[in-house]
Structures are given as C-alpha cells and as structure tokens.
C-alpha cells in the first residue's frame, strides 16, 4: 500500500525532471557554446572562405566551364589543378577530391567533398565503425574514415612528396566538408605520424581545415592535434554536436530528428565528467572556429562573428533545437557566412601599409595559439582525460616518465620502417599498439 502511495510522488519528480530538461534545452542557443571564447583574427581566418570554395570546386565536372560557381568564382586556376578524382577513380574507397597547387598563397591543397546521399560507397565508409573499434596513436578514431584516408595517401604519396620537396616554403593543407572533413583530419594525423613518407615534412608545414566536422576522434587526440587541425562550425550545425555514432545517424536517416532528440535527452542525463573520461567517445577535431550570426528563437540576425578556442570541456556537447540545425551544415552557406565574417573583419582592421606590421600580427596570432594550445593540454590533464599526453617535442608532454619514452620509441621505429610500406600497413601497425604505444599481440 505504501508503495502505491509513493507512485504519485515518483511521477511528480519525473515530470519535474523532464520539465527542467526541456527548459534547459529550449533556452540553449548556439551562442552559449562559444560565449567565453576569444575572437578570431583576420590572419587566422583568411584561408577558410577560400578553402570552402576549393571544396565546392570538387563538385564541378569542368572547372573551365563551371555550372555553380559563386559570384567571386572558385579561385582555382585550372592550369594549376594537378589532379581531380571522381567516384570511379576512387572505386568507392574515398570521396572525390582535387589536388591543387596554389602559388598565390604558397599552398599545396588537397580538398575533399562531403557526403553524397546518392552514393552507397559513402555510406559504406560511414558505417564501417563501432564504438571503440579502432585505436590510433593512443586514442580512438572512426575506422572507416581512417581507412579512406589511408587509401588516399597510398594513392597520392609520391606526388605529395615531390610537391613538398619541390616547394619547401609551401604549406600542405588538407581540407574537407562533412564526410570529407573526417577524412582530411585522418590524413593530417597520418602525415604527422609518418612524416618521413613525405620527405620528413615539418609538422608546422602541415595543417587541416575540417568544415562542418564529423566527430571522428577521441578527446585526447582532438586536443593534441589542435596545433595542426582546425574545425569550422556554422552556428547551429548538428553534426559536430551529436555524439551519436555516424552509422546510427545514417541508419536512421528518415527519423533523424527523433533519434537526435532521444540521444540529446540521454546525453543530458550523463554528467560531463563521465563523458570526458570515456576514452572511446568521439569529438570534433582540433581547434574550433564558431561562426555565430543569428539571434536565438529567430529574433533576427546580426553581423557574423567568429570565435575560436581549443576547448576541452564543453566541446559542442549539446544539440541546439533549431530549424537551422541541418541547413547550417551546407557547405554553400558556410562559405557565404565565412566570407561575410571575413569582410567585416577586414573593415575593422586598419590598412596595413608596412609588411613588418603584418609579420608582427601574424607572430602575435601564433603566440596566442601556442598559449591556448598548451593551456588546453594542461586542462586535459587536470580533468584526467585518458591518455592525454603529447609526443615528445616542443609541444610538451603530460606523462614525462612513462608515456614520453614509449612514444619516442614508437616514433623511432616508425622512421625506420620500410619506404615501400603502404599506408594501410602503417595503420595496421598503429592498431597493434595499445594506448601507451607498447606492442601487443593480435588475436589470431
């Protein structure tokens, strides 16, 4: 009898909890995610609109007669387009991409397109994963995206090596959108881990821009590679915010709002401390750039601003209940708003007459990034993020006694590997190491 009397009380508590959750969810806007971040500078944000146009160029069949070029064009000179790969060329192993030699900006760019809803091969890449399936460099990554990255590098290794050696002052940039963003992030980690395969390219020459990124790597990797990987998120974009595995999203494509809502409710009930300490949970990679340009609840727009940081906790953990959550994922809108934001930045900056001033501001940006990067690494250690150490270098390390030496030996053994070893073999070799870099036996 007493049990029956307690039921109304339990129901009231449950209803109050649901009401509190709904209240918090409805009041959460995109601006809350980055409200404490600093503002991006012209110097660091300048490449992003241009790189978005390079991704859009992948969709064109003939760049000399483009069909969907934006008002300013793609900015690609067809004469310096080194190669363009289609689905037929990649045999479905990776999304289409282009390799472009940008002499104007001294950049070697490999741009990868996003998901094609009409191609089964793209779904095959997304579905090739399960939670904790693939270890890499002391963390966890999306298995299908890593395999696609390995295929691309295996195919283009020689030409990339020749370009890097022929143009020693050029940067090597990987950029992608949506599905391509995950492949680009994996490409960057592979190159950094095996730099000898590209003529011992310096880490500082490698960079990545993941546009509307998929959550593709564990938190320790997302923070450790923040010096070379950058993610760009437009306002309410759902993909960087949902920890729902990509394979679950696309298995449930037609009831996606219901799935995201249920997952959102589930994640809201999990303490953030528990999320952070789950080594298998995947996150958007690297340094984050958040473009904010709409007021909450459709109450108008304001000039777009770009905030940036290397967050550890609060890294886009909450889905924004917005009708723009899917439209903000489109590369065409990201390019448009990124260009608007850049134009506004340029208007506020005084004309720089002396190159010395430009050089000084660039150095100040690099210094600020380095400080924020190291602060994020120490924050990860404070929060006890699993295996959040860094390779032994000027970028610092967490576990100086144990993990540093093991990582060093891992790097040395990597440099001694055969030049003829394929990227797939390199990936498998990384897979055969545990979180601390020690070799383990594979089950037969």
DRENSE-854001 format. One record per residue (C-alpha): residue in one letter; chain; x negated, y, z. Coordinates in Angstrom, 3 decimals, decimal comma. Each point is the difference from the previous one (the first is absolute). Layout:
REM residues N
   aa   ch          u          v          w
    A    A          X          Y          Z
...
This chain:
REM residues 444
   aa   ch          u          v          w
    X    A      0,000      0,000      0,000
    X    A     -2,799      2,381      0,893
    X    A     -1,611     -0,819     -3,350
    X    A      3,173      1,071     -1,846
    X    A      0,116      3,234      1,983
    X    A     -3,541      0,772     -1,105
    X    A      0,806     -0,270     -3,710
    X    A      1,482      3,530     -0,347
    X    A     -3,105      1,428      1,658
    X    A     -2,256     -1,851     -2,430
    X    A      2,094      1,211     -2,933
    X    A     -0,254      3,591      1,221
    X    A     -3,771     -0,240      0,330
    X    A     -0,236     -1,515     -3,471
    X    A      2,191      2,734     -1,509
    X    A     -2,020      2,719      1,711
    X    A     -3,226     -1,525     -1,305
    X    A      1,386     -0,121     -3,551
    X    A      1,238      3,588      0,286
    X    A     -3,429      1,151      1,231
    X    A     -1,696     -1,810     -2,869
    X    A      2,387      1,518     -2,567
    X    A     -0,506      3,470      1,479
    X    A     -3,788     -0,311     -0,182
    X    A      0,125     -1,391     -3,537
    X    A      2,332      2,704     -1,302
    X    A     -2,086      2,791      1,522
    X    A     -3,296     -1,392     -1,315
    X    A     -1,116      1,895     -3,097
    X    A     -3,051     -0,300     -2,220
    X    A     -1,518      3,105      1,552
    X    A     -0,284     -1,758      3,363
    X    A     -2,486     -2,516     -1,411
    X    A     -2,653      2,623     -0,701
    X    A      1,008      2,958      2,177
    X    A     -3,279     -0,118      1,969
    X    A     -2,276     -0,450     -3,025
    X    A     -2,222      2,667     -1,501
    X    A      0,576      1,543     -3,422
    X    A     -1,840     -1,231     -3,082
    X    A     -2,319      2,363     -1,839
    X    A     -0,149      0,751     -3,720
    X    A     -3,324     -1,777     -0,286
    X    A      1,227     -3,348      1,285
    X    A      3,476      0,044     -1,569
    X    A     -0,999      1,256     -3,468
    X    A     -0,537     -3,462     -1,598
    X    A      3,395     -1,428      0,985
    X    A      2,363      1,609     -2,592
    X    A     -2,538     -0,705     -2,732
    X    A     -0,382     -3,643      1,034
    X    A      3,795     -0,374      0,083
    X    A      0,056      1,070     -3,655
    X    A     -2,673     -2,584     -0,788
    X    A      2,273     -2,683      1,478
    X    A      2,913      1,286     -2,085
    X    A     -2,219     -0,304     -3,083
    X    A     -0,172     -3,769      0,532
    X    A      3,697     -0,169     -0,970
    X    A     -0,671      1,480     -3,452
    X    A     -0,597     -2,290     -2,942
    X    A     -1,922      2,621     -1,990
    X    A     -1,556      2,952      1,814
    X    A     -0,542      1,849     -3,274
    X    A      3,778      0,050     -0,466
    X    A      1,373     -0,008      3,561
    X    A      3,735     -0,403      0,556
    X    A      0,419      1,056      3,632
    X    A     -2,839      2,432      0,642
    X    A      0,628      2,611      2,753
    X    A     -0,092      3,720     -0,993
    X    A     -3,732      0,304      0,604
    X    A     -0,778     -3,326     -1,672
    X    A     -1,776     -2,946      1,590
    X    A     -3,402      1,651     -0,028
    X    A     -1,563     -3,047     -1,614
    X    A     -2,079      0,368     -3,142
    X    A      0,650     -3,120     -2,119
    X    A     -3,612      0,159     -1,208
    X    A     -1,259     -0,811      3,508
    X    A      2,542     -2,711      0,766
    X    A     -2,311     -3,011      0,252
    X    A      2,648     -2,704      0,204
    X    A      3,726     -0,520      0,522
    X    A      1,293     -3,360      1,206
    X    A      3,589     -1,183     -0,398
    X    A      1,913     -2,884      1,576
    X    A     -1,077     -2,176     -2,932
    X    A     -3,653      0,823      0,692
    X    A      0,226     -0,750      3,730
    X    A      2,122     -3,144     -0,539
    X    A      2,117      1,108      2,945
    X    A     -2,914     -0,244      2,426
    X    A      0,035      3,760      0,656
    X    A      2,039      3,072     -1,003
    X    A     -1,040      1,966     -3,123
    X    A     -2,776      2,544      0,467
    X    A     -2,289      2,420     -1,827
    X    A     -3,680      0,839      0,421
    X    A     -0,794      3,621     -0,722
    X    A     -3,257      1,949      0,011
    X    A      0,850      3,484      1,292
    X    A     -2,987      2,147     -0,951
    X    A      1,669      3,238      1,082
    X    A      0,286     -1,173      3,623
    X    A     -2,991     -2,405     -0,087
    X    A      2,164     -2,970      0,828
    X    A      0,408     -3,608     -1,117
    X    A      3,701     -0,765      0,495
    X    A      1,784     -3,347     -0,008
    X    A      3,751      0,732      0,192
    X    A      2,602     -2,724      0,648
    X    A      3,736      0,293     -0,634
    X    A      2,753     -0,883      2,460
    X    A      2,535     -2,791      0,191
    X    A      1,902     -0,926     -3,162
    X    A      3,407     -1,299      1,091
    X    A      0,324     -1,900     -3,296
    X    A     -3,239     -1,987      0,366
    X    A     -0,022     -3,279      1,920
    X    A     -3,791      0,128      0,259
    X    A      0,196      3,090      2,233
    X    A      2,363     -1,828      2,326
    X    A     -2,388     -2,954      0,030
    X    A     -2,767      2,291      1,283
    X    A      2,280      1,403      2,717
    X    A      1,373     -3,359      1,098
    X    A     -3,428     -1,597      0,301
    X    A     -0,347      0,697      3,703
    X    A      1,204     -0,819      3,458
    X    A     -0,769      1,552      3,370
    X    A     -3,628     -0,622      0,909
    X    A     -0,714     -2,038     -3,143
    X    A     -3,162      1,746     -1,151
    X    A     -2,885      1,198      2,162
    X    A     -2,509      2,465     -1,381
    X    A     -2,905      1,829      1,635
    X    A      1,259     -0,591      3,533
    X    A      3,615      0,935     -0,741
    X    A      3,014     -1,114     -1,991
    X    A      1,055      1,052     -3,505
    X    A      2,740     -0,814     -2,481
    X    A     -1,068     -3,176     -1,790
    X    A      1,543      0,669     -3,425
    X    A     -1,338      3,549     -0,204
    X    A     -3,498     -1,151      0,940
    X    A      0,042     -2,705     -2,671
    X    A      1,182      2,529     -2,601
    X    A     -2,835      2,350      0,996
    X    A     -2,496     -2,848     -0,282
    X    A      1,226     -0,760     -3,507
    X    A     -0,350      3,625     -1,128
    X    A     -3,533      0,295      1,370
    X    A     -1,009     -3,320     -1,492
    X    A      1,205      1,269     -3,386
    X    A     -1,518      3,498      0,212
    X    A     -3,075     -0,542      2,170
    X    A     -2,578      0,398     -2,764
    X    A      1,490      3,117     -1,557
    X    A      0,411      1,637      3,412
    X    A     -3,608     -0,819      0,884
    X    A     -1,237      1,510     -3,281
    X    A      2,041      3,175      0,554
    X    A     -1,168      0,407      3,593
    X    A     -3,643     -0,362     -1,032
    X    A      0,348      2,178     -3,118
    X    A      1,692      2,829      1,946
    X    A     -1,686      0,078      3,429
    X    A      1,705      3,272      1,013
    X    A      3,525     -1,205     -0,771
    X    A      2,411     -1,333      2,594
    X    A      1,824     -3,315     -0,469
    X    A      3,716      0,473      0,667
    X    A      2,694     -2,661      0,266
    X    A      3,546      1,332     -0,065
    X    A      3,358     -1,748     -0,113
    X    A      3,689      0,448      0,713
    X    A      2,231     -2,342      2,037
    X    A     -1,121     -3,526     -0,959
    X    A     -3,055      1,529     -1,664
    X    A     -0,867      1,892      3,177
    X    A     -0,505     -3,259      1,863
    X    A     -2,174     -1,376     -2,795
    X    A     -2,047      3,233     -0,038
    X    A     -0,539     -0,180      3,775
    X    A     -1,147     -3,621     -0,252
    X    A     -2,323      0,924     -2,894
    X    A     -1,611      2,656      2,152
    X    A     -0,641     -2,356      2,903
    X    A     -1,459     -2,625     -2,332
    X    A     -2,388      2,500     -1,586
    X    A     -1,097      1,399      3,376
    X    A     -0,578     -3,495      1,376
    X    A     -1,895     -1,155     -3,113
    X    A     -1,633      3,199     -1,240
    X    A     -2,962     -1,925     -1,442
    X    A      2,316     -1,346     -2,704
    X    A      0,318      3,563     -1,314
    X    A     -3,647      0,979      0,172
    X    A     -0,067      0,666      3,768
    X    A      2,425      2,889     -0,332
    X    A      0,015      2,233      3,071
    X    A      3,138     -0,122      2,137
    X    A      0,337      3,782     -0,265
    X    A      0,425     -0,266     -3,779
    X    A      3,016     -2,324      0,310
    X    A      3,480      1,311      0,744
    X    A      3,589     -1,132     -0,306
    X    A      3,352      1,785     -0,207
    X    A      3,000     -2,188      0,805
    X    A      3,123      1,840     -1,193
    X    A      3,216     -1,079      1,787
    X    A     -2,029     -2,792      1,618
    X    A      1,134     -3,449      0,937
    X    A     -0,882     -1,189      3,494
    X    A     -2,792     -2,312     -1,040
    X    A     -2,650     -0,217      2,765
    X    A     -0,235     -0,375      3,769
    X    A     -0,498      3,037      2,220
    X    A     -3,703     -0,556      0,620
    X    A     -0,698     -0,037     -3,755
    X    A      2,299      2,964     -0,641
    X    A     -2,014      2,086      2,464
    X    A     -3,462     -1,310     -0,848
    X    A      0,383      0,756     -3,726
    X    A      1,534      3,448      0,543
    X    A     -3,201      1,634     -1,246
    X    A      0,516     -1,416     -3,514
    X    A      3,741     -0,795     -0,266
    X    A      2,681      2,715     -0,087
    X    A      3,778     -0,584     -0,013
    X    A      2,526      2,538     -1,298
    X    A      3,597     -0,098      1,266
    X    A      2,827      2,255     -1,218
    X    A      2,402      0,988      2,794
    X    A      2,428     -2,909      0,660
    X    A     -1,565     -2,799     -2,092
    X    A      1,106     -3,310      1,538
    X    A     -2,844     -2,304     -1,131
    X    A     -2,836      1,316      2,215
    X    A      2,394      0,000      2,965
    X    A      1,462     -3,463      0,002
    X    A     -1,999     -2,836      1,466
    X    A      2,354     -2,426     -1,731
    X    A     -2,214     -2,331     -2,055
    X    A      0,093      0,923     -3,683
    X    A      1,124     -3,488     -0,914
    X    A      3,064      0,386      2,251
    X    A      0,830      3,387     -1,519
    X    A      0,072     -1,284     -3,548
    X    A      1,707     -3,272      0,868
    X    A      2,808      2,143      1,408
    X    A     -0,089      2,784     -2,586
    X    A      3,759      0,242     -0,433
    X    A      0,673      0,358      3,724
    X    A     -3,103      2,087      0,698
    X    A      1,768      2,674      2,104
    X    A      1,449     -2,666      2,307
    X    A     -3,373     -1,730      0,321
    X    A     -1,827      3,246      0,761
    X    A      2,623      1,004      2,563
    X    A     -0,253     -3,345      1,815
    X    A     -3,786      0,115     -0,094
    X    A      0,082      3,596      1,228
    X    A      2,168     -1,029      2,974
    X    A     -2,329     -2,885      0,779
    X    A     -3,160      2,124     -0,152
    X    A      1,594      2,708      2,130
    X    A      0,379     -2,508      2,821
    X    A     -3,675     -1,029     -0,154
    X    A     -2,377      2,176      2,071
    X    A     -2,606      1,751     -2,133
    X    A     -2,764     -1,391      2,218
    X    A      1,057     -3,511     -1,000
    X    A      0,089      0,953     -3,702
    X    A     -3,506      1,460      0,146
    X    A     -1,436     -3,101      1,639
    X    A      1,466     -2,347     -2,619
    X    A     -3,028     -0,614     -2,268
    X    A      2,174     -1,370     -2,824
    X    A      2,290      3,030     -0,321
    X    A     -0,721      1,873     -3,233
    X    A     -0,240      3,771     -0,441
    X    A     -0,382      2,670     -2,650
    X    A     -3,756      0,289     -0,669
    X    A     -2,524      2,689      0,843
    X    A      0,429      3,735      0,500
    X    A      3,605      1,151     -0,455
    X    A      1,244      3,035     -1,919
    X    A      3,644      0,833      0,680
    X    A      1,840      2,373     -2,362
    X    A      2,935      1,596      1,824
    X    A      2,391      2,198     -1,990
    X    A      3,582     -0,592      1,166
    X    A      1,816      0,961      3,173
    X    A      1,800     -2,743      1,962
    X    A      3,595     -0,932     -0,827
    X    A     -0,067      1,712     -3,426
    X    A     -0,094      3,443      1,604
    X    A     -2,133      1,429     -2,769
    X    A     -3,558     -0,083     -1,278
    X    A     -3,113      1,934      0,821
    X    A     -3,339      0,372     -1,780
    X    A     -1,788     -3,367      0,141
    X    A     -2,789     -0,338      2,531
    X    A     -2,565     -2,766      0,222
    X    A     -1,104     -1,339      3,376
    X    A     -2,825     -2,448      0,441
    X    A     -1,517     -2,153      2,738
    X    A     -1,441     -3,412      0,790
    X    A      2,668     -1,159      2,462
    X    A     -0,255     -3,179      2,032
    X    A      3,236     -0,011      1,984
    X    A      3,075      1,443     -1,699
    X    A     -1,192     -0,955     -3,471
    X    A      3,365      0,317     -1,811
    X    A      1,650     -2,558      2,274
    X    A      3,610      1,225     -0,335
    X    A      2,217     -0,076     -3,081
    X    A      1,709      3,299     -0,756
    X    A      3,754     -0,407     -0,554
    X    A      0,153      2,108     -3,141
    X    A      1,601     -0,248     -3,433
    X    A     -3,411      0,998     -1,400
    X    A     -1,826     -2,970      1,529
    X    A     -0,182     -1,766     -3,371
    X    A     -0,179      3,015     -2,363
    X    A     -3,051      1,312      1,898
    X    A     -1,778     -3,181     -1,049
    X    A      0,081      0,942     -3,710
    X    A     -3,375      0,970     -1,431
    X    A      1,525      2,741     -2,167
    X    A      1,400      1,823      3,066
    X    A     -3,218     -0,478      1,956
    X    A     -1,989      1,572     -2,849
    X    A      2,422      2,907     -0,233
    X    A      0,050      0,796      3,724
    X    A     -3,752     -0,532      0,372
    X    A     -0,619      2,520     -2,781
    X    A      2,397      2,489      1,626
    X    A     -1,800     -0,409      3,318
    X    A     -3,394      0,491     -1,653
    X    A      1,180      3,131     -1,827
    X    A      1,163      1,495      3,301
    X    A     -3,352     -0,799      1,614
    X    A     -1,823      1,719     -2,858
    X    A      2,171      3,104      0,371
    X    A     -0,945      0,306      3,666
    X    A     -3,720     -0,455     -0,597
    X    A     -2,045      3,070     -0,863
    X    A     -1,757     -0,188     -3,371
    X    A     -3,363     -1,648      0,518
    X    A     -2,538      1,932     -2,038
    X    A     -3,187     -1,562      1,301
    X    A     -0,675     -3,749     -0,421
    X    A     -1,774      0,116      3,354
    X    A      3,310      0,733      1,723
    X    A      1,640     -2,946     -1,740
    X    A     -2,849     -2,230      1,094
    X    A      0,287      1,257      3,580
    X    A      3,753     -0,689      0,149
    X    A     -0,527     -3,455     -1,470
    X    A     -2,559     -0,727      2,704
    X    A      2,398      1,238      2,687
    X    A      2,683     -2,379     -1,304
    X    A     -2,414     -2,927      0,047
    X    A     -1,061      0,851      3,529
    X    A      3,619      0,192      1,186
    X    A      0,800     -3,326     -1,655
    X    A     -2,988     -1,627      1,657
    X    A      1,062      1,295      3,425
    X    A      3,591     -1,211     -0,493
    X    A     -1,222     -3,370     -1,241
    X    A     -2,212     -0,593      3,026
    X    A      2,783      1,183      2,312
    X    A      2,351     -2,559     -1,580
    X    A     -2,557     -2,774      0,509
    X    A     -0,357      0,871      3,672
    X    A      3,770      0,270      0,351
    X    A      0,301     -3,502     -1,416
    X    A     -2,477     -1,242      2,581
    X    A      1,904      1,800      2,778
    X    A      3,238     -1,671     -1,084
    X    A     -1,793     -3,359     -0,144
    X    A      0,805     -0,619     -3,663
    X    A     -1,264     -3,534     -0,780
    X    A     -3,373     -0,107     -1,796
    X    A     -0,063      3,740     -0,666
    X    A     -3,773      0,134     -0,355
    X    A     -1,822      1,504     -2,967
    X    A     -2,917     -1,311     -2,059
    X    A     -3,432      1,092      1,254
    X    A     -0,621      3,309     -1,780
    X    A      0,195      3,728      0,563
    X    A      3,750     -0,490      0,358
    X    A     -0,476     -1,468      3,486
    X    A      1,048     -3,253      1,649
    X    A      2,150     -1,115      2,902
    X    A     -1,414     -3,340      1,117
    X    A     -3,692      0,806     -0,069
    X    A     -1,128     -3,153      1,795
    X    A      1,805     -2,774     -1,795
    X    A      1,877      1,005     -3,102
    X    A     -2,598      2,385     -1,398
    X    A     -2,654     -2,666     -0,342
    X    A      2,412     -2,510     -1,469
    X    A      1,272      2,565     -2,501
    X    A     -3,565      0,900     -0,914
    X    A     -0,855     -3,628     -0,679
    X    A      3,183     -0,275     -2,046
    X    A     -1,052      2,984     -2,122
    X    A     -3,508     -1,383     -0,485
    X    A      1,281     -3,374     -1,096
    X    A      2,387      1,779     -2,371
    X    A     -2,876      1,875     -1,662
    X    A     -1,889     -3,248     -0,489
    X    A      2,889     -1,695     -1,804
    X    A     -0,341     -0,961     -3,612
    X    A      0,551      2,726     -2,569
    X    A      2,103     -2,426     -2,019
    X    A      2,443     -0,588      2,856
    X    A      3,543      0,990     -0,958
    X    A      2,125      2,386      2,030
    X    A      2,368     -2,876      0,771
    X    A     -2,931     -1,902      1,503
    X    A     -0,975      3,067      2,029
    X    A      3,543      0,250      1,328
    X    A     -0,024     -3,660      0,971
    X    A     -3,336      0,506      1,759
    X    A      1,514      2,834      2,039
    X    A      2,985     -2,227      0,730
    X    A     -2,293     -2,625      1,512
    X    A     -1,050      2,351      2,771
    X    A      1,843      0,648      3,206
    X    A      0,810      3,415      1,462
    X    A     -3,586      0,470      1,244
    X    A     -1,655     -0,994     -3,256
    X    A     -1,136     -3,462      1,190
    X    A      0,239     -2,822     -2,517
    X    A      2,716     -2,552      0,625
    X    A      0,790     -3,258     -1,745
    X    A      2,967     -0,196     -2,318
    X    A      2,500     -2,758      0,565
    X    A     -0,169     -2,593     -2,695
